Amino acid sequence: MEINPNFSLEECPVCRGCGFVVHEGGWNVQVECADCSAHTVYVEYADETQKKEAEKQVVKLWNMGKVIKSDSGG
Ligand SMILES: [Zn+2]
């Protein structure tokens, strides 16, 4: 079985900044932009197998541009 720890993250669909995978609480994951804080939805996972799937899912969402823009109050 191949395990690839490196994600093929596209640039931020909002600002072309750098996205990164963020795990929170050890049970959910999202992709977030380092520059504008746009982010995907969280995907929850319960074990290592689901964790890998969750990571793939949020990376896919990110790469499709399915992100939530942070409200900066403009
Ligand atoms: Zn951005």
N, CA, C, O and the ligand as a Tripos MOL2 file, in Angstrom:
@<TRIPOS>MOLECULE
protein
  297   295    75     0     0
PROTEIN
NO_CHARGES

@<TRIPOS>ATOM
      1 N           0.8380   -1.2080    0.0000 N.3       1 MET1
      2 CA          0.0000    0.0000    0.0000 C.3       1 MET1
      3 C           0.8660    1.2500    0.0000 C.2       1 MET1
      4 O           1.8530    1.3550    0.7290 O.2       1 MET1
      5 N           0.4720    2.1680   -0.8220 N.am      2 GLU2
      6 CA          1.2340    3.4100   -0.8830 C.3       2 GLU2
      7 C           0.6510    4.4620    0.0580 C.2       2 GLU2
      8 O          -0.5580    4.6930    0.0930 O.2       2 GLU2
      9 N           1.5030    5.0630    0.7840 N.am      3 ILE3
     10 CA          1.0790    6.1800    1.6200 C.3       3 ILE3
     11 C           1.8510    7.4160    1.1970 C.2       3 ILE3
     12 O           3.0790    7.4630    1.2690 O.2       3 ILE3
     13 N           1.1150    8.3960    0.7650 N.am      4 ASN4
     14 CA          1.7540    9.6300    0.3190 C.3       4 ASN4
     15 C           1.4500   10.7510    1.3030 C.2       4 ASN4
     16 O           0.3210   11.2370    1.3600 O.2       4 ASN4
     17 N           2.4360   11.1600    2.0670 N.am      5 PRO5
     18 CA          2.1940   12.2070    3.0600 C.3       5 PRO5
     19 C           2.1010   13.5950    2.4590 C.2       5 PRO5
     20 O           1.6930   14.5420    3.1310 O.2       5 PRO5
     21 N           2.4740   13.7180    1.2070 N.am      6 ASN6
     22 CA          2.4560   15.0380    0.5850 C.3       6 ASN6
     23 C           1.1780   15.2250   -0.2130 C.2       6 ASN6
     24 O           0.8240   14.3960   -1.0520 O.2       6 ASN6
     25 N           0.5080   16.3000    0.0560 N.am      7 PHE7
     26 CA         -0.7460   16.5670   -0.6200 C.3       7 PHE7
     27 C          -0.5030   17.4430   -1.8330 C.2       7 PHE7
     28 O           0.3750   18.3050   -1.8400 O.2       7 PHE7
     29 N          -1.2930   17.2010   -2.8440 N.am      8 SER8
     30 CA         -1.1900   18.0210   -4.0430 C.3       8 SER8
     31 C          -2.1550   19.1880   -3.9260 C.2       8 SER8
     32 O          -3.2040   19.2180   -4.5710 O.2       8 SER8
     33 N          -1.7850   20.1310   -3.1030 N.am      9 LEU9
     34 CA         -2.6560   21.2810   -2.8860 C.3       9 LEU9
     35 C          -2.4300   22.3350   -3.9560 C.2       9 LEU9
     36 O          -1.3030   22.7390   -4.2420 O.2       9 LEU9
     37 N          -3.5480   22.7670   -4.5360 N.am     10 GLU10
     38 CA         -3.4830   23.8830   -5.4770 C.3      10 GLU10
     39 C          -3.3250   25.1790   -4.6820 C.2      10 GLU10
     40 O          -3.3890   25.1920   -3.4530 O.2      10 GLU10
     41 N          -3.1170   26.2590   -5.4220 N.am     11 GLU11
     42 CA         -3.1000   27.5710   -4.7730 C.3      11 GLU11
     43 C          -4.4870   27.8900   -4.2400 C.2      11 GLU11
     44 O          -5.4770   27.2950   -4.6660 O.2      11 GLU11
     45 N          -4.5540   28.8140   -3.3240 N.am     12 CYS12
     46 CA         -5.8380   29.2450   -2.7870 C.3      12 CYS12
     47 C          -6.7310   29.7390   -3.9220 C.2      12 CYS12
     48 O          -6.3110   30.5850   -4.7110 O.2      12 CYS12
     49 N          -7.9630   29.2190   -4.0160 N.am     13 PRO13
     50 CA         -8.8740   29.6680   -5.0820 C.3      13 PRO13
     51 C          -9.3190   31.1110   -4.9100 C.2      13 PRO13
     52 O          -9.8480   31.7080   -5.8470 O.2      13 PRO13
     53 N          -9.1170   31.6700   -3.7480 N.am     14 VAL14
     54 CA         -9.5370   33.0450   -3.4810 C.3      14 VAL14
     55 C          -8.4100   34.0290   -3.7740 C.2      14 VAL14
     56 O          -8.6010   35.0050   -4.5000 O.2      14 VAL14
     57 N          -7.2330   33.7640   -3.2030 N.am     15 CYS15
     58 CA         -6.1690   34.7760   -3.2840 C.3      15 CYS15
     59 C          -4.8650   34.2530   -3.8880 C.2      15 CYS15
     60 O          -3.8770   34.9810   -3.9790 O.2      15 CYS15
     61 N          -4.8740   32.9680   -4.3030 N.am     16 ARG16
     62 CA         -3.6610   32.3540   -4.8560 C.3      16 ARG16
     63 C          -2.5460   32.2010   -3.8220 C.2      16 ARG16
     64 O          -1.3720   32.0430   -4.1580 O.2      16 ARG16
     65 N          -2.9540   32.2550   -2.5510 N.am     17 GLY17
     66 CA         -1.9880   32.0320   -1.4880 C.3      17 GLY17
     67 C          -1.7100   30.5500   -1.2970 C.2      17 GLY17
     68 O          -2.1010   29.7180   -2.1160 O.2      17 GLY17
     69 N          -1.0370   30.2410   -0.2160 N.am     18 CYS18
     70 CA         -0.6040   28.8740    0.0500 C.3      18 CYS18
     71 C          -1.5730   28.1860    1.0170 C.2      18 CYS18
     72 O          -1.7890   28.6570    2.1340 O.2      18 CYS18
     73 N          -2.1490   27.0760    0.5760 N.am     19 GLY19
     74 CA         -3.0500   26.3270    1.4450 C.3      19 GLY19
     75 C          -2.2990   25.2750    2.2350 C.2      19 GLY19
     76 O          -1.2500   24.7880    1.8130 O.2      19 GLY19
     77 N          -2.8460   24.9360    3.3770 N.am     20 PHE20
     78 CA         -2.2320   23.8530    4.1520 C.3      20 PHE20
     79 C          -3.2990   23.0510    4.8970 C.2      20 PHE20
     80 O          -4.3770   23.5540    5.2150 O.2      20 PHE20
     81 N          -2.9680   21.8090    5.1590 N.am     21 VAL21
     82 CA         -3.8980   20.8990    5.8260 C.3      21 VAL21
     83 C          -3.8150   21.1070    7.3300 C.2      21 VAL21
     84 O          -2.7330   21.0710    7.9170 O.2      21 VAL21
     85 N          -4.9770   21.3280    7.9500 N.am     22 VAL22
     86 CA         -5.0240   21.6090    9.3740 C.3      22 VAL22
     87 C          -5.8570   20.5430   10.0790 C.2      22 VAL22
     88 O          -7.0210   20.3240    9.7440 O.2      22 VAL22
     89 N          -5.2470   19.8880   11.0550 N.am     23 HIS23
     90 CA         -5.9960   18.9540   11.8950 C.3      23 HIS23
     91 C          -6.3510   19.6530   13.1880 C.2      23 HIS23
     92 O          -5.5460   20.3800   13.7710 O.2      23 HIS23
     93 N          -7.5810   19.4150   13.6230 N.am     24 GLU24
     94 CA         -7.9980   20.0590   14.8590 C.3      24 GLU24
     95 C          -8.5950   19.0350   15.8070 C.2      24 GLU24
     96 O          -9.4960   18.2830   15.4340 O.2      24 GLU24
     97 N          -8.0940   19.0070   17.0210 N.am     25 GLY25
     98 CA         -8.6610   18.1450   18.0500 C.3      25 GLY25
     99 C          -8.4330   16.6600   17.8310 C.2      25 GLY25
    100 O          -8.9300   15.8310   18.5930 O.2      25 GLY25
    101 N          -7.6700   16.3190   16.7760 N.am     26 GLY26
    102 CA         -7.4270   14.9080   16.5130 C.3      26 GLY26
    103 C          -8.6270   14.1710   15.9570 C.2      26 GLY26
    104 O          -8.6300   12.9410   15.9090 O.2      26 GLY26
    105 N          -9.6330   14.8920   15.5410 N.am     27 TRP27
    106 CA        -10.8140   14.2080   14.9930 C.3      27 TRP27
    107 C         -11.4210   14.8940   13.7770 C.2      27 TRP27
    108 O         -12.4010   14.4050   13.2160 O.2      27 TRP27
    109 N         -10.8460   16.0240   13.3640 N.am     28 ASN28
    110 CA        -11.3280   16.5950   12.1110 C.3      28 ASN28
    111 C         -10.2000   17.3300   11.3870 C.2      28 ASN28
    112 O          -9.1690   17.6610   11.9720 O.2      28 ASN28
    113 N         -10.4280   17.5700   10.1120 N.am     29 VAL29
    114 CA         -9.3860   18.1580    9.2710 C.3      29 VAL29
    115 C         -10.0150   19.0940    8.2600 C.2      29 VAL29
    116 O         -11.1390   18.8780    7.8070 O.2      29 VAL29
    117 N          -9.2820   20.1280    7.9160 N.am     30 GLN30
    118 CA         -9.7020   21.0400    6.8530 C.3      30 GLN30
    119 C          -8.4530   21.5490    6.1500 C.2      30 GLN30
    120 O          -7.3340   21.3630    6.6290 O.2      30 GLN30
    121 N          -8.6610   22.1950    5.0020 N.am     31 VAL31
    122 CA         -7.5670   22.9080    4.3470 C.3      31 VAL31
    123 C          -7.8310   24.3920    4.5160 C.2      31 VAL31
    124 O          -8.9440   24.8710    4.3000 O.2      31 VAL31
    125 N          -6.8000   25.1030    4.9010 N.am     32 GLU32
    126 CA         -6.9540   26.5260    5.1570 C.3      32 GLU32
    127 C          -5.8670   27.3050    4.4310 C.2      32 GLU32
    128 O          -4.7490   26.8230    4.2470 O.2      32 GLU32
    129 N          -6.2210   28.5240    4.0220 N.am     33 CYS33
    130 CA         -5.2590   29.3930    3.3530 C.3      33 CYS33
    131 C          -4.4490   30.1690    4.3940 C.2      33 CYS33
    132 O          -5.0050   30.7080    5.3510 O.2      33 CYS33
    133 N          -3.1540   30.2170    4.2000 N.am     34 ALA34
    134 CA         -2.2880   30.9190    5.1360 C.3      34 ALA34
    135 C          -2.4280   32.4290    5.0090 C.2      34 ALA34
    136 O          -2.0950   33.1720    5.9320 O.2      34 ALA34
    137 N          -2.9210   32.8760    3.8670 N.am     35 ASP35
    138 CA         -2.9710   34.3100    3.6100 C.3      35 ASP35
    139 C          -4.3290   34.9470    3.9200 C.2      35 ASP35
    140 O          -4.4050   35.9680    4.6030 O.2      35 ASP35
    141 N          -5.4080   34.3240    3.4010 N.am     36 CYS36
    142 CA         -6.7080   34.9750    3.5340 C.3      36 CYS36
    143 C          -7.6660   34.2120    4.4390 C.2      36 CYS36
    144 O          -8.8000   34.6450    4.6440 O.2      36 CYS36
    145 N          -7.2260   33.0870    4.9800 N.am     37 SER37
    146 CA         -8.0240   32.2900    5.9120 C.3      37 SER37
    147 C          -9.2780   31.6770    5.2800 C.2      37 SER37
    148 O         -10.1720   31.2220    5.9940 O.2      37 SER37
    149 N          -9.3440   31.6640    3.9560 N.am     38 ALA38
    150 CA        -10.3920   30.8670    3.3140 C.3      38 ALA38
    151 C         -10.1410   29.4120    3.6950 C.2      38 ALA38
    152 O          -8.9950   28.9900    3.8490 O.2      38 ALA38
    153 N         -11.2130   28.6570    3.8430 N.am     39 HIS39
    154 CA        -11.0310   27.2720    4.2810 C.3      39 HIS39
    155 C         -12.1350   26.3760    3.7390 C.2      39 HIS39
    156 O         -13.2050   26.8510    3.3560 O.2      39 HIS39
    157 N         -11.8680   25.0980    3.7110 N.am     40 THR40
    158 CA        -12.8850   24.1220    3.3350 C.3      40 THR40
    159 C         -13.7270   23.8020    4.5640 C.2      40 THR40
    160 O         -13.4390   24.2630    5.6690 O.2      40 THR40
    161 N         -14.7660   23.0080    4.3550 N.am     41 VAL41
    162 CA        -15.4920   22.4840    5.5080 C.3      41 VAL41
    163 C         -14.5830   21.5150    6.2660 C.2      41 VAL41
    164 O         -13.5980   21.0070    5.7300 O.2      41 VAL41
    165 N         -14.9380   21.2780    7.5140 N.am     42 TYR42
    166 CA        -14.2480   20.2450    8.2710 C.3      42 TYR42
    167 C         -14.7750   18.8840    7.8520 C.2      42 TYR42
    168 O         -15.9620   18.7260    7.5670 O.2      42 TYR42
    169 N         -13.8930   17.9120    7.8180 N.am     43 VAL43
    170 CA        -14.3230   16.5280    7.6450 C.3      43 VAL43
    171 C         -13.8510   15.7470    8.8720 C.2      43 VAL43
    172 O         -12.6740   15.7660    9.2320 O.2      43 VAL43
    173 N         -14.7960   15.0690    9.4930 N.am     44 GLU44
    174 CA        -14.4810   14.3380   10.7210 C.3      44 GLU44
    175 C         -13.9740   12.9390   10.4170 C.2      44 GLU44
    176 O         -14.2950   12.3530    9.3830 O.2      44 GLU44
    177 N         -13.1760   12.4150   11.3380 N.am     45 TYR45
    178 CA        -12.6750   11.0420   11.1930 C.3      45 TYR45
    179 C         -12.5540   10.4050   12.5660 C.2      45 TYR45
    180 O         -12.3980   11.0880   13.5790 O.2      45 TYR45
    181 N         -12.6290    9.0810   12.5750 N.am     46 ALA46
    182 CA        -12.6170    8.3590   13.8450 C.3      46 ALA46
    183 C         -11.3890    7.4680   14.0160 C.2      46 ALA46
    184 O         -11.0840    7.0400   15.1290 O.2      46 ALA46
    185 N         -10.6820    7.1880   12.9200 N.am     47 ASP47
    186 CA         -9.4880    6.3540   13.0160 C.3      47 ASP47
    187 C          -8.5130    6.7130   11.8890 C.2      47 ASP47
    188 O          -8.7960    7.5930   11.0760 O.2      47 ASP47
    189 N          -7.3820    6.0370   11.8450 N.am     48 GLU48
    190 CA         -6.3350    6.3850   10.8830 C.3      48 GLU48
    191 C          -6.7990    6.2280    9.4350 C.2      48 GLU48
    192 O          -6.4220    7.0170    8.5690 O.2      48 GLU48
    193 N          -7.6190    5.2030    9.1770 N.am     49 THR49
    194 CA         -8.1110    4.9830    7.8190 C.3      49 THR49
    195 C          -9.0060    6.1310    7.3910 C.2      49 THR49
    196 O          -8.8600    6.6840    6.3010 O.2      49 THR49
    197 N          -9.9280    6.4760    8.2640 N.am     50 GLN50
    198 CA        -10.8310    7.5830    7.9560 C.3      50 GLN50
    199 C         -10.0690    8.8950    7.8580 C.2      50 GLN50
    200 O         -10.4330    9.7850    7.0890 O.2      50 GLN50
    201 N          -9.0060    9.0020    8.6500 N.am     51 LYS51
    202 CA         -8.1900   10.2140    8.6360 C.3      51 LYS51
    203 C          -7.6010   10.4620    7.2520 C.2      51 LYS51
    204 O          -7.6280   11.5830    6.7430 O.2      51 LYS51
    205 N          -7.0730    9.4100    6.6570 N.am     52 LYS52
    206 CA         -6.4990    9.5250    5.3010 C.3      52 LYS52
    207 C          -7.5710    9.9170    4.2940 C.2      52 LYS52
    208 O          -7.3410   10.7540    3.4210 O.2      52 LYS52
    209 N          -8.7370    9.3100    4.4210 N.am     53 GLU53
    210 CA         -9.8320    9.6280    3.5120 C.3      53 GLU53
    211 C         -10.3030   11.0690    3.7040 C.2      53 GLU53
    212 O         -10.6020   11.7770    2.7430 O.2      53 GLU53
    213 N         -10.3610   11.4800    4.9640 N.am     54 ALA54
    214 CA        -10.7920   12.8450    5.2730 C.3      54 ALA54
    215 C          -9.8130   13.8520    4.6770 C.2      54 ALA54
    216 O         -10.2230   14.8690    4.1190 O.2      54 ALA54
    217 N          -8.5260   13.5660    4.7980 N.am     55 GLU55
    218 CA         -7.5120   14.4520    4.2280 C.3      55 GLU55
    219 C          -7.6830   14.5450    2.7180 C.2      55 GLU55
    220 O          -7.6490   15.6330    2.1420 O.2      55 GLU55
    221 N          -7.8660   13.4030    2.0930 N.am     56 LYS56
    222 CA         -8.0420   13.4030    0.6350 C.3      56 LYS56
    223 C          -9.2710   14.2060    0.2330 C.2      56 LYS56
    224 O          -9.2740   14.9190   -0.7700 O.2      56 LYS56
    225 N         -10.3200   14.0690    1.0490 N.am     57 GLN57
    226 CA        -11.5750   14.7450    0.7400 C.3      57 GLN57
    227 C         -11.4300   16.2580    0.8190 C.2      57 GLN57
    228 O         -11.8910   16.9760   -0.0680 O.2      57 GLN57
    229 N         -10.7890   16.7440    1.8820 N.am     58 VAL58
    230 CA        -10.6580   18.2030    1.9970 C.3      58 VAL58
    231 C          -9.6910   18.7680    0.9570 C.2      58 VAL58
    232 O          -9.8740   19.8830    0.4690 O.2      58 VAL58
    233 N          -8.6600   17.9880    0.6240 N.am     59 VAL59
    234 CA         -7.7330   18.4230   -0.4250 C.3      59 VAL59
    235 C          -8.4770   18.5300   -1.7580 C.2      59 VAL59
    236 O          -8.2590   19.4630   -2.5310 O.2      59 VAL59
    237 N          -9.3650   17.5500   -2.0140 N.am     60 LYS60
    238 CA        -10.1460   17.5560   -3.2430 C.3      60 LYS60
    239 C         -11.0750   18.7680   -3.2870 C.2      60 LYS60
    240 O         -11.1940   19.4360   -4.3140 O.2      60 LYS60
    241 N         -11.7290   19.0400   -2.1590 N.am     61 LEU61
    242 CA        -12.6250   20.1930   -2.0760 C.3      61 LEU61
    243 C         -11.8580   21.4930   -2.3400 C.2      61 LEU61
    244 O         -12.3000   22.3640   -3.0890 O.2      61 LEU61
    245 N         -10.7130   21.5850   -1.7050 N.am     62 TRP62
    246 CA         -9.8540   22.7640   -1.8770 C.3      62 TRP62
    247 C          -9.4850   22.9490   -3.3430 C.2      62 TRP62
    248 O          -9.5890   24.0440   -3.8950 O.2      62 TRP62
    249 N          -9.0510   21.8540   -3.9580 N.am     63 ASN63
    250 CA         -8.5930   21.9240   -5.3430 C.3      63 ASN63
    251 C          -9.7340   22.2250   -6.3080 C.2      63 ASN63
    252 O          -9.5070   22.7270   -7.4090 O.2      63 ASN63
    253 N         -10.9660   21.9160   -5.8900 N.am     64 MET64
    254 CA        -12.1230   22.2530   -6.7120 C.3      64 MET64
    255 C         -12.5910   23.6860   -6.4620 C.2      64 MET64
    256 O         -13.4770   24.1850   -7.1560 O.2      64 MET64
    257 N         -11.9920   24.3440   -5.4700 N.am     65 GLY65
    258 CA        -12.3920   25.7090   -5.1590 C.3      65 GLY65
    259 C         -13.5930   25.7870   -4.2360 C.2      65 GLY65
    260 O         -14.2070   26.8450   -4.0950 O.2      65 GLY65
    261 N         -13.9300   24.6640   -3.6050 N.am     66 LYS66
    262 CA        -15.0660   24.6350   -2.6730 C.3      66 LYS66
    263 C         -14.5980   25.1170   -1.3020 C.2      66 LYS66
    264 O         -14.4030   24.3240   -0.3810 O.2      66 LYS66
    265 N         -14.4260   26.4110   -1.1890 N.am     67 VAL67
    266 CA        -13.9370   26.9560    0.0640 C.3      67 VAL67
    267 C         -14.9090   27.9880    0.6150 C.2      67 VAL67
    268 O         -15.7220   28.5610   -0.1100 O.2      67 VAL67
    269 N         -14.8000   28.2040    1.9070 N.am     68 ILE68
    270 CA        -15.5980   29.2050    2.5880 C.3      68 ILE68
    271 C         -14.6940   30.4210    2.7930 C.2      68 ILE68
    272 O         -13.6200   30.3170    3.3860 O.2      68 ILE68
    273 N         -15.1370   31.5520    2.3020 N.am     69 LYS69
    274 CA        -14.3200   32.7480    2.4760 C.3      69 LYS69
    275 C         -14.5150   33.3220    3.8610 C.2      69 LYS69
    276 O         -15.6370   33.4530    4.3500 O.2      69 LYS69
    277 N         -13.4370   33.6510    4.4610 N.am     70 SER70
    278 CA        -13.5000   34.2650    5.7810 C.3      70 SER70
    279 C         -14.0920   35.6630    5.6650 C.2      70 SER70
    280 O         -13.7320   36.4360    4.7770 O.2      70 SER70
    281 N         -14.9970   35.9670    6.5670 N.am     71 ASP71
    282 CA        -15.6130   37.2850    6.5520 C.3      71 ASP71
    283 C         -14.7150   38.2850    7.2370 C.2      71 ASP71
    284 O         -14.5410   38.2440    8.4550 O.2      71 ASP71
    285 N         -14.1480   39.1790    6.4630 N.am     72 SER72
    286 CA        -13.2240   40.1410    7.0360 C.3      72 SER72
    287 C         -13.9200   41.4450    7.3860 C.2      72 SER72
    288 O         -13.2700   42.4240    7.7530 O.2      72 SER72
    289 N         -15.2420   41.4580    7.2720 N.am     73 GLY73
    290 CA        -16.0070   42.6080    7.7170 C.3      73 GLY73
    291 C         -15.9710   43.7950    6.7930 C.2      73 GLY73
    292 O         -16.2380   44.9220    7.2100 O.2      73 GLY73
    293 N         -15.6330   43.5480    5.4990 N.am     74 GLY74
    294 CA        -15.5510   44.6410    4.5760 C.3      74 GLY74
    295 C         -16.9100   45.1860    4.2480 C.2      74 GLY74
    296 O         -17.0250   46.1320    3.4680 O.2      74 GLY74
    297 ZN         -6.2550   32.7010    0.2590 Zn       75 ZN75
@<TRIPOS>BOND
     1     1     2 1
     2     2     3 1
     3     3     4 2
     4     3     5 am
     5     5     6 1
     6     6     7 1
     7     7     8 2
     8     7     9 am
     9     9    10 1
    10    10    11 1
    11    11    12 2
    12    11    13 am
    13    13    14 1
    14    14    15 1
    15    15    16 2
    16    15    17 am
    17    17    18 1
    18    18    19 1
    19    19    20 2
    20    19    21 am
    21    21    22 1
    22    22    23 1
    23    23    24 2
    24    23    25 am
    25    25    26 1
    26    26    27 1
    27    27    28 2
    28    27    29 am
    29    29    30 1
    30    30    31 1
    31    31    32 2
    32    31    33 am
    33    33    34 1
    34    34    35 1
    35    35    36 2
    36    35    37 am
    37    37    38 1
    38    38    39 1
    39    39    40 2
    40    39    41 am
    41    41    42 1
    42    42    43 1
    43    43    44 2
    44    43    45 am
    45    45    46 1
    46    46    47 1
    47    47    48 2
    48    47    49 am
    49    49    50 1
    50    50    51 1
    51    51    52 2
    52    51    53 am
    53    53    54 1
    54    54    55 1
    55    55    56 2
    56    55    57 am
    57    57    58 1
    58    58    59 1
    59    59    60 2
    60    59    61 am
    61    61    62 1
    62    62    63 1
    63    63    64 2
    64    63    65 am
    65    65    66 1
    66    66    67 1
    67    67    68 2
    68    67    69 am
    69    69    70 1
    70    70    71 1
    71    71    72 2
    72    71    73 am
    73    73    74 1
    74    74    75 1
    75    75    76 2
    76    75    77 am
    77    77    78 1
    78    78    79 1
    79    79    80 2
    80    79    81 am
    81    81    82 1
    82    82    83 1
    83    83    84 2
    84    83    85 am
    85    85    86 1
    86    86    87 1
    87    87    88 2
    88    87    89 am
    89    89    90 1
    90    90    91 1
    91    91    92 2
    92    91    93 am
    93    93    94 1
    94    94    95 1
    95    95    96 2
    96    95    97 am
    97    97    98 1
    98    98    99 1
    99    99   100 2
   100    99   101 am
   101   101   102 1
   102   102   103 1
   103   103   104 2
   104   103   105 am
   105   105   106 1
   106   106   107 1
   107   107   108 2
   108   107   109 am
   109   109   110 1
   110   110   111 1
   111   111   112 2
   112   111   113 am
   113   113   114 1
   114   114   115 1
   115   115   116 2
   116   115   117 am
   117   117   118 1
   118   118   119 1
   119   119   120 2
   120   119   121 am
   121   121   122 1
   122   122   123 1
   123   123   124 2
   124   123   125 am
   125   125   126 1
   126   126   127 1
   127   127   128 2
   128   127   129 am
   129   129   130 1
   130   130   131 1
   131   131   132 2
   132   131   133 am
   133   133   134 1
   134   134   135 1
   135   135   136 2
   136   135   137 am
   137   137   138 1
   138   138   139 1
   139   139   140 2
   140   139   141 am
   141   141   142 1
   142   142   143 1
   143   143   144 2
   144   143   145 am
   145   145   146 1
   146   146   147 1
   147   147   148 2
   148   147   149 am
   149   149   150 1
   150   150   151 1
   151   151   152 2
   152   151   153 am
   153   153   154 1
   154   154   155 1
   155   155   156 2
   156   155   157 am
   157   157   158 1
   158   158   159 1
   159   159   160 2
   160   159   161 am
   161   161   162 1
   162   162   163 1
   163   163   164 2
   164   163   165 am
   165   165   166 1
   166   166   167 1
   167   167   168 2
   168   167   169 am
   169   169   170 1
   170   170   171 1
   171   171   172 2
   172   171   173 am
   173   173   174 1
   174   174   175 1
   175   175   176 2
   176   175   177 am
   177   177   178 1
   178   178   179 1
   179   179   180 2
   180   179   181 am
   181   181   182 1
   182   182   183 1
   183   183   184 2
   184   183   185 am
   185   185   186 1
   186   186   187 1
   187   187   188 2
   188   187   189 am
   189   189   190 1
   190   190   191 1
   191   191   192 2
   192   191   193 am
   193   193   194 1
   194   194   195 1
   195   195   196 2
   196   195   197 am
   197   197   198 1
   198   198   199 1
   199   199   200 2
   200   199   201 am
   201   201   202 1
   202   202   203 1
   203   203   204 2
   204   203   205 am
   205   205   206 1
   206   206   207 1
   207   207   208 2
   208   207   209 am
   209   209   210 1
   210   210   211 1
   211   211   212 2
   212   211   213 am
   213   213   214 1
   214   214   215 1
   215   215   216 2
   216   215   217 am
   217   217   218 1
   218   218   219 1
   219   219   220 2
   220   219   221 am
   221   221   222 1
   222   222   223 1
   223   223   224 2
   224   223   225 am
   225   225   226 1
   226   226   227 1
   227   227   228 2
   228   227   229 am
   229   229   230 1
   230   230   231 1
   231   231   232 2
   232   231   233 am
   233   233   234 1
   234   234   235 1
   235   235   236 2
   236   235   237 am
   237   237   238 1
   238   238   239 1
   239   239   240 2
   240   239   241 am
   241   241   242 1
   242   242   243 1
   243   243   244 2
   244   243   245 am
   245   245   246 1
   246   246   247 1
   247   247   248 2
   248   247   249 am
   249   249   250 1
   250   250   251 1
   251   251   252 2
   252   251   253 am
   253   253   254 1
   254   254   255 1
   255   255   256 2
   256   255   257 am
   257   257   258 1
   258   258   259 1
   259   259   260 2
   260   259   261 am
   261   261   262 1
   262   262   263 1
   263   263   264 2
   264   263   265 am
   265   265   266 1
   266   266   267 1
   267   267   268 2
   268   267   269 am
   269   269   270 1
   270   270   271 1
   271   271   272 2
   272   271   273 am
   273   273   274 1
   274   274   275 1
   275   275   276 2
   276   275   277 am
   277   277   278 1
   278   278   279 1
   279   279   280 2
   280   279   281 am
   281   281   282 1
   282   282   283 1
   283   283   284 2
   284   283   285 am
   285   285   286 1
   286   286   287 1
   287   287   288 2
   288   287   289 am
   289   289   290 1
   290   290   291 1
   291   291   292 2
   292   291   293 am
   293   293   294 1
   294   294   295 1
   295   295   296 2
@<TRIPOS>SUBSTRUCTURE
     1 MET1         2 RESIDUE 1 A MET
     2 GLU2         6 RESIDUE 1 A GLU
     3 ILE3        10 RESIDUE 1 A ILE
     4 ASN4        14 RESIDUE 1 A ASN
     5 PRO5        18 RESIDUE 1 A PRO
     6 ASN6        22 RESIDUE 1 A ASN
     7 PHE7        26 RESIDUE 1 A PHE
     8 SER8        30 RESIDUE 1 A SER
     9 LEU9        34 RESIDUE 1 A LEU
    10 GLU10       38 RESIDUE 1 A GLU
    11 GLU11       42 RESIDUE 1 A GLU
    12 CYS12       46 RESIDUE 1 A CYS
    13 PRO13       50 RESIDUE 1 A PRO
    14 VAL14       54 RESIDUE 1 A VAL
    15 CYS15       58 RESIDUE 1 A CYS
    16 ARG16       62 RESIDUE 1 A ARG
    17 GLY17       66 RESIDUE 1 A GLY
    18 CYS18       70 RESIDUE 1 A CYS
    19 GLY19       74 RESIDUE 1 A GLY
    20 PHE20       78 RESIDUE 1 A PHE
    21 VAL21       82 RESIDUE 1 A VAL
    22 VAL22       86 RESIDUE 1 A VAL
    23 HIS23       90 RESIDUE 1 A HIS
    24 GLU24       94 RESIDUE 1 A GLU
    25 GLY25       98 RESIDUE 1 A GLY
    26 GLY26      102 RESIDUE 1 A GLY
    27 TRP27      106 RESIDUE 1 A TRP
    28 ASN28      110 RESIDUE 1 A ASN
    29 VAL29      114 RESIDUE 1 A VAL
    30 GLN30      118 RESIDUE 1 A GLN
    31 VAL31      122 RESIDUE 1 A VAL
    32 GLU32      126 RESIDUE 1 A GLU
    33 CYS33      130 RESIDUE 1 A CYS
    34 ALA34      134 RESIDUE 1 A ALA
    35 ASP35      138 RESIDUE 1 A ASP
    36 CYS36      142 RESIDUE 1 A CYS
    37 SER37      146 RESIDUE 1 A SER
    38 ALA38      150 RESIDUE 1 A ALA
    39 HIS39      154 RESIDUE 1 A HIS
    40 THR40      158 RESIDUE 1 A THR
    41 VAL41      162 RESIDUE 1 A VAL
    42 TYR42      166 RESIDUE 1 A TYR
    43 VAL43      170 RESIDUE 1 A VAL
    44 GLU44      174 RESIDUE 1 A GLU
    45 TYR45      178 RESIDUE 1 A TYR
    46 ALA46      182 RESIDUE 1 A ALA
    47 ASP47      186 RESIDUE 1 A ASP
    48 GLU48      190 RESIDUE 1 A GLU
    49 THR49      194 RESIDUE 1 A THR
    50 GLN50      198 RESIDUE 1 A GLN
    51 LYS51      202 RESIDUE 1 A LYS
    52 LYS52      206 RESIDUE 1 A LYS
    53 GLU53      210 RESIDUE 1 A GLU
    54 ALA54      214 RESIDUE 1 A ALA
    55 GLU55      218 RESIDUE 1 A GLU
    56 LYS56      222 RESIDUE 1 A LYS
    57 GLN57      226 RESIDUE 1 A GLN
    58 VAL58      230 RESIDUE 1 A VAL
    59 VAL59      234 RESIDUE 1 A VAL
    60 LYS60      238 RESIDUE 1 A LYS
    61 LEU61      242 RESIDUE 1 A LEU
    62 TRP62      246 RESIDUE 1 A TRP
    63 ASN63      250 RESIDUE 1 A ASN
    64 MET64      254 RESIDUE 1 A MET
    65 GLY65      258 RESIDUE 1 A GLY
    66 LYS66      262 RESIDUE 1 A LYS
    67 VAL67      266 RESIDUE 1 A VAL
    68 ILE68      270 RESIDUE 1 A ILE
    69 LYS69      274 RESIDUE 1 A LYS
    70 SER70      278 RESIDUE 1 A SER
    71 ASP71      282 RESIDUE 1 A ASP
    72 SER72      286 RESIDUE 1 A SER
    73 GLY73      290 RESIDUE 1 A GLY
    74 GLY74      294 RESIDUE 1 A GLY
    75 ZN75       297 GROUP 0 **** ****
